[in-house]
Amino acid sequence: MASGTSIRAGRPSDHLSRERKLELYYWMRLTRQLEERLVNLYRQTKVVGGLFRSLGQEADAVGSCFALEQRDVMSPLIRNLGAMLVKGATPVEVLKQYMAKADSPTRGRELNIHFGDIGAPGVTRGFIGQISPLGDMVPVMTGVTMSFKMRGEDRVGLVYVGDGATSTGAFHEGINFAAVQRCPLVVVVENNGYAYSTPTHKQTAARHFVDKAIGYGVQGLQADGNDVLAVYDVTKQAVDYARAGHGVTLVELITYRRKGHAEHDNQSYVPAGEIERWAAENDPLDRYLGVMRRDLLATAEEIAAIDARVLREIDEATDIADASGTPQALDALSGVYADPPRERPLWFRAEATDDSYGTERPDGWGTFAADGGAR
């Protein structure tokens, strides 16, 4: 353990009910099985673009987001599907998004888990769609949480970054500004051993990422990222610290990425036996099942019932997503601006040569009269 504050000084997870602890297993199992289904769809060429797995990292995403309240906001990365599910994203949304369906959250414009639901405080799910450049969501979430502080709202923000993102200027500028402004922000660094194919020791000389907290003057905490209760404990401590007005915490979760950067990555750069060793000794679901058996949190029948529920929900979501249609070319032109256009597009005009759409607007905005007015 590095120089960060110990997570063993009072465990918030001790106050979780048995039902809530069973929820942790449900969310981790749902995350893993949903990604397994996506792998099957990817191999059937039904997934558009890349597929990014969080195999071996389910505990860090689920356990950390589980510490947030409904009114709080988080920003995921590509390996934080579990956090999005905890925050309210549904399997059918995720499947439609990966399959670029017309009724996906972004209507086929974006892929994988690049979608969000900001909404109103205390009403909606509260996750912000990621942007791909590494580290850039840290300054974004700094601005979001600064707005909470300026409005006097009792809300906290959490942002995920990988170990490689800590070497970017955006990460430094974002966390430094958040520290100075004492924003209610939790920055989770997922130390999974690799930044794409670059091992951690080749992209930073720091022994532990939590040690970087002292340079920003913020609290630093560290936990075993494959122990879902330890992750919950350390994140809950950081969230409570932010909510109390003390500012930023940098949380390092030590985990391991058992799949490549994406499904196409064959991981030829990984030393022989490393993946198998982590799978055998540190699988987060296996470890939590062991805890539940030890502490008598669930019977074998209850675990089997959760597993069956997860499979049923994914099967139903897959059927719905598979039956959804793909976007039409002109769909890309709807919803570009916040307000309807003042002048209708050429292809809706009576003089347009291609009348394949007639006078009906394909996005459901209504029909047009011959004189150009909207009905």
C-alpha positions, 0 to 999 in steps of 0.5 A, spaced: 500 500 500 502 506 498 502 513 502 495 514 501 490 514 507 488 507 509 481 504 507 480 500 513 479 505 518 471 504 518 468 500 513 462 503 509 460 496 506 459 494 513 453 498 513 450 495 507 444 491 507 444 483 505 440 485 499 445 491 497 450 486 497 447 481 493 446 487 488 453 488 487 453 481 485 448 482 480 451 488 477 458 485 476 454 478 473 450 483 468 456 487 466 460 480 464 454 477 461 452 483 457 459 483 454 460 476 453 453 477 449 457 483 445 462 478 443 458 473 440 454 479 436 461 482 434 463 475 431 456 475 427 458 482 425 452 485 428 457 490 432 459 496 428 466 498 430 470 496 436 468 492 442 471 494 448 471 489 454 472 490 462 473 483 463 477 482 470 475 490 472 468 489 473 469 490 481 472 497 480 466 500 475 461 497 479 463 498 486 465 505 485 459 507 482 455 504 487 458 509 492 454 515 488 447 517 490 442 518 485 443 526 484 451 525 483 454 525 476 459 520 473 463 520 467 465 513 464 471 510 460 470 504 455 471 499 460 466 502 465 460 499 462 458 496 469 458 503 472 453 505 467 449 500 468 449 501 476 447 508 474 441 506 470 443 505 463 440 498 460 442 492 456 438 494 451 440 501 450 448 498 450 446 493 445 443 498 440 448 503 441 454 497 439 449 495 433 448 502 431 441 501 431 436 507 429 433 507 436 439 507 439 441 512 444 445 516 439 441 514 433 447 510 430 451 516 430 456 514 435 458 507 438 460 503 444 458 506 450 459 513 448 452 516 450 449 519 456 443 522 460 445 528 464 437 530 465 435 534 471 438 533 479 435 528 482 430 526 476 435 522 471 440 517 471 446 522 471 452 519 467 455 524 461 457 521 455 465 520 454 469 523 449 475 519 446 481 523 447 485 520 454 484 525 460 479 530 457 473 528 461 477 530 467 477 538 466 470 537 463 468 534 470 471 539 473 467 544 470 461 540 472 462 539 479 464 547 479 457 548 477 455 544 483 459 548 488 457 555 485 450 553 485 450 550 492 448 543 490 449 537 494 452 533 489 458 530 487 462 528 480 466 522 479 470 521 473 474 515 471 481 515 467 486 509 465 493 509 468 495 512 461 491 518 461 495 520 468 500 522 463 496 527 459 496 535 460 488 534 460 489 530 466 494 535 470 490 541 468 483 538 470 485 535 477 490 541 478 484 546 477 479 542 481 484 542 487 485 549 487 477 550 486 476 545 491 471 542 487 467 536 489 470 531 485 473 524 485 478 522 480 478 514 479 485 512 476 484 505 474 491 502 474 490 495 470 497 495 468 497 497 460 495 503 456 493 500 450 500 496 449 504 500 454 506 497 460 505 502 466 513 502 468 514 505 461 509 511 461 511 513 468 516 513 473 511 513 479 511 507 484 504 508 485 499 513 482 496 515 489 503 518 490 501 523 485 495 526 489 500 530 494 503 534 488 496 536 487 494 537 494 489 533 494 487 526 498 489 520 495 486 513 497 488 506 494 484 500 494 484 493 491 480 494 484 478 486 484 475 487 491 468 490 490 467 491 497 474 495 498 472 499 492 466 501 495 469 503 501 474 507 498 470 510 493 464 512 499 470 515 503 472 519 497 465 521 495 463 523 503 469 527 503 467 531 497 460 532 499 462 535 506 466 540 502 473 538 502 474 537 495 478 532 490 480 525 492 485 521 487 483 514 488 487 509 485 484 502 484 489 496 482 486 491 477 488 488 471 485 488 464 485 481 462 483 482 454 486 487 450 485 494 448 479 492 444 477 485 441 481 486 435 488 486 440 491 479 440 495 481 447 502 479 444 505 484 448 503 481 454 508 476 458 506 469 458 502 466 463 500 473 466 493 473 464 492 466 466 495 468 473 490 474 474 484 470 472 486 464 477 487 468 483 484 475 482 477 474 478 473 479 481 466 475 481 470 469 483 472 473 489 466 476 491 462 469 491 467 467 496 466 472 500 458 471 500 459 464 501 464 465 507 459 471 510 453 467 508 450 473 504 447 468 499 445 461 498 447 457 492 439 457 490 439 465 490 446 465 486 443 461 481 436 465 481 441 472 480 444 468 474 438 466 471 435 473 471 441 476 468 441 471 462 433 472 461 434 480 461 440 479 456 436 474 452 430 479 452 434 485 450 438 482 445 431 480 441 429 487 442 436 490 439 436 485 434 429 487 431 430 494 431 432 497 424 438 501 422 438 508 421 436 511 414 441 516 411 437 522 412 436 521 419 443 524 420 440 531 419 435 530 424 436 533 431 442 537 429 440 543 432 436 544 438 430 548 435 427 546 428 430 549 422 427 556 419 427 553 412 425 546 410 431 542 407 431 542 399 428 534 399 422 536 403 420 542 397 415 541 392 420 542 387 425 537 389 426 532 383 427 526 388 420 525 391 421 518 394 419 521 401 413 525 398 411 531 403 412 527 409 418 528 414 421 522 415 423 524 422 416 525 425 416 532 425 410 533 421 408 534 414 409 540 409 404 544 405 405 546 398 406 553 400 412 551 404 408 552 411 408 546 416 402 543 418 
